[in-house]
């Protein structure tokens, strides 16, 4: 059973075509783990790795555990963070901004690391969100195979839904190891994406204050 907040966010992402492409799986988390462990045993053996070696023996277990319970746990809305919202009794009407949020995700094209930081801001309407919950939302959507552009918008839509305001902004700056460690092998490039809503999109001064 997922929370009402998780269901509301999921439904908005589906409506806007921003949900991560998935299919419904009949498997439990433990069944997924067992199946991936078996597949990774085949992969390692196919590559010619000796799984009898004490350094490699647990590799299929480690990879399966990592995929199901750690780096891809954001695929399961049962893991959606508990969200603490409070009424805006203080009548806060200026920007609330959280910057330098650590972000680690995985490129959905190669299943290798995306490493960077996020900056999130909103202008309260009727609700204020606990500050740590912003970090937890960033982490939740990062723990999926991702495209950075979609990740940025998913965080935006989630906060707009929970805060009941369009006045939200998200930016992400990240290094993609599919670019750094393979292919072009560019170790210096950084990808920046931004998603703006409400006044952050329409007001130049507000947008500039966020981006500074």
C-alpha positions as CSV (number, residue, x, y, z in Angstrom):
1,X,0.0,0.0,0.0
2,X,1.4,3.4,-1.0
3,X,0.7,6.7,0.8
4,X,-1.8,9.2,-0.4
5,X,1.0,11.6,-1.2
6,X,2.9,9.0,-3.2
7,X,-0.3,8.2,-5.2
8,X,-1.0,11.8,-5.9
9,X,2.5,12.4,-7.2
10,X,2.5,9.2,-9.3
11,X,-0.8,10.2,-10.9
12,X,0.4,13.6,-11.8
13,X,3.6,12.2,-13.4
14,X,1.6,9.8,-15.4
15,X,-0.9,12.5,-16.5
16,X,2.0,14.7,-17.7
17,X,3.9,11.9,-19.4
18,X,6.8,12.2,-17.0
19,X,6.7,8.9,-15.1
20,X,9.7,6.6,-15.6
21,X,8.8,4.0,-18.3
22,X,7.9,0.9,-16.4
23,X,5.8,-2.2,-16.7
24,X,3.9,-3.9,-13.9
25,X,5.9,-6.8,-12.5
26,X,4.2,-9.7,-10.7
27,X,7.5,-10.4,-8.8
28,X,8.1,-9.5,-5.2
29,X,11.3,-7.6,-4.2
30,X,12.8,-10.9,-3.0
31,X,11.9,-12.6,-6.3
32,X,13.4,-9.8,-8.3
33,X,16.6,-10.2,-6.2
34,X,16.8,-13.9,-6.8
35,X,16.3,-13.6,-10.6
36,X,18.8,-10.7,-11.0
37,X,21.3,-12.7,-8.9
38,X,20.9,-15.6,-11.3
39,X,21.3,-13.4,-14.4
40,X,24.4,-11.7,-12.9
41,X,25.9,-15.1,-12.3
42,X,25.4,-15.8,-16.0
43,X,26.9,-12.4,-17.0
44,X,30.0,-12.9,-14.9
45,X,30.5,-16.4,-16.1
46,X,30.0,-15.3,-19.8
47,X,32.7,-12.7,-19.3
48,X,35.1,-15.5,-18.1
49,X,35.2,-14.4,-14.4
50,X,35.8,-17.1,-11.9
51,X,33.0,-16.9,-9.3
52,X,34.8,-19.4,-7.1
53,X,37.4,-16.7,-6.3
54,X,36.8,-15.2,-2.9
55,X,36.8,-11.7,-4.3
56,X,34.1,-12.5,-6.9
57,X,32.0,-15.1,-5.2
58,X,29.5,-12.6,-3.8
59,X,29.4,-10.3,-6.8
60,X,26.0,-11.6,-8.2
61,X,24.5,-11.2,-4.7
62,X,25.9,-7.7,-4.3
63,X,24.7,-6.5,-7.7
64,X,21.2,-7.9,-7.2
65,X,20.9,-6.4,-3.7
66,X,22.2,-3.1,-5.0
67,X,19.7,-2.9,-7.9
68,X,16.6,-4.0,-6.0
69,X,17.0,-2.6,-2.5
70,X,19.4,0.4,-3.1
71,X,20.0,2.3,-6.3
72,X,16.7,1.4,-8.0
73,X,14.5,1.4,-4.9
74,X,12.8,4.6,-6.2
75,X,10.9,2.5,-8.7
76,X,8.7,1.3,-5.9
77,X,6.3,4.0,-4.5
78,X,6.1,2.1,-1.3
79,X,9.5,3.6,-0.7
80,X,8.2,7.2,-1.2
81,X,9.4,9.3,1.7
82,X,7.0,10.2,4.5
83,X,6.2,13.9,3.8
84,X,5.8,16.4,6.7
85,X,3.7,19.4,5.6
86,X,2.7,22.2,7.8
87,X,0.2,25.0,7.4
88,X,1.8,28.3,6.4
89,X,0.7,30.1,9.5
90,X,3.7,32.4,9.3
91,X,2.5,33.8,6.0
92,X,5.9,33.1,4.4
93,X,5.7,34.6,0.9
94,X,9.4,34.8,-0.1
95,X,11.6,32.2,-1.7
96,X,12.7,29.1,0.2
97,X,15.8,27.6,-1.4
98,X,17.8,24.5,-0.7
99,X,21.0,24.2,-2.6
100,X,23.9,21.7,-2.9
101,X,21.7,18.6,-2.4
102,X,23.8,15.6,-3.0
103,X,22.5,13.5,-5.9
104,X,23.5,10.1,-7.1
105,X,21.5,8.4,-9.8
106,X,22.0,5.9,-12.7
107,X,21.9,6.5,-16.4
108,X,19.0,4.5,-17.8
109,X,21.0,3.9,-21.1
110,X,24.0,2.2,-19.5
111,X,23.2,1.7,-15.8
112,X,26.2,3.7,-14.7
113,X,26.5,6.6,-12.3
114,X,25.2,10.1,-12.5
115,X,26.8,12.2,-9.8
116,X,25.9,15.8,-9.0
117,X,23.9,18.3,-6.9
118,X,20.4,19.7,-7.0
119,X,19.0,23.1,-6.1
120,X,15.3,23.4,-5.3
121,X,13.2,26.4,-4.4
122,X,9.6,27.3,-3.9
123,X,7.5,30.2,-2.8
124,X,5.0,29.0,-0.2
125,X,1.3,29.3,-0.7
126,X,-0.8,27.5,2.0
127,X,1.8,24.9,2.9
128,X,5.4,24.6,3.9
129,X,7.4,21.4,3.6
130,X,10.0,20.1,6.1
131,X,13.4,20.9,4.6
132,X,14.8,17.4,4.9
133,X,11.9,16.2,2.9
134,X,13.1,18.1,-0.2
135,X,16.4,16.2,0.0
136,X,14.5,12.9,0.4
137,X,12.3,13.6,-2.6
138,X,15.5,14.3,-4.7
139,X,16.9,11.0,-3.5
140,X,13.8,9.0,-4.1
141,X,13.5,10.1,-7.8
142,X,17.3,9.7,-8.2
143,X,17.1,6.0,-7.1
144,X,15.9,4.9,-10.5
145,X,17.4,4.4,-14.0
146,X,17.1,8.1,-15.1
147,X,17.5,10.7,-17.8
148,X,18.5,13.9,-16.1
149,X,15.9,16.0,-17.9
150,X,13.1,13.8,-16.7
151,X,14.5,13.6,-13.2
152,X,14.5,17.4,-12.9
153,X,10.9,17.6,-14.0
154,X,9.8,14.7,-11.7
155,X,11.1,16.6,-8.7
156,X,9.4,19.7,-9.9
157,X,6.0,18.0,-10.4
158,X,6.2,16.2,-7.1
159,X,6.8,19.4,-5.1
160,X,4.1,21.3,-7.0
161,X,1.7,18.5,-6.2
162,X,2.6,18.3,-2.5
163,X,2.8,22.1,-2.0
164,X,-0.3,22.9,-4.1
165,X,1.5,25.7,-5.9
166,X,3.1,26.1,-9.3
167,X,5.8,28.3,-7.8
168,X,8.6,25.7,-7.7
169,X,12.0,25.6,-9.4
170,X,14.6,22.8,-9.7
171,X,18.1,22.7,-11.2
172,X,20.5,19.9,-11.4
173,X,24.2,19.9,-12.3
174,X,25.7,16.5,-12.8
175,X,28.5,14.4,-14.2
176,X,27.5,11.4,-16.3
177,X,29.8,8.4,-16.1
178,X,28.5,7.1,-19.3
179,X,30.2,10.1,-20.8
180,X,33.2,10.1,-18.5
181,X,34.1,6.4,-18.4
182,X,33.1,5.2,-21.8
183,X,32.3,6.4,-25.3
184,X,33.8,9.9,-25.7
185,X,35.5,9.6,-22.3
186,X,35.1,13.3,-21.5
187,X,36.2,13.7,-17.9
188,X,35.4,17.4,-17.6
189,X,31.9,18.0,-19.0
190,X,28.9,18.7,-16.7
191,X,25.3,18.6,-17.6
192,X,22.9,21.2,-16.3
193,X,19.1,21.0,-16.4
194,X,16.4,23.3,-15.1
195,X,12.7,23.0,-14.6
196,X,10.7,26.1,-13.7
197,X,7.1,26.6,-12.7
198,X,4.8,29.5,-12.0
199,X,6.6,32.8,-11.1
200,X,10.0,31.2,-11.6
201,X,9.1,30.9,-15.3
202,X,7.3,34.2,-15.8
203,X,9.2,36.6,-13.6
204,X,12.8,37.4,-14.7
205,X,13.9,38.7,-11.3
206,X,12.6,35.6,-9.4
207,X,14.2,33.3,-11.9
208,X,17.5,35.2,-11.6
209,X,17.4,35.0,-7.8
210,X,16.9,31.2,-8.0
211,X,19.7,30.6,-10.5
212,X,22.2,32.8,-8.7
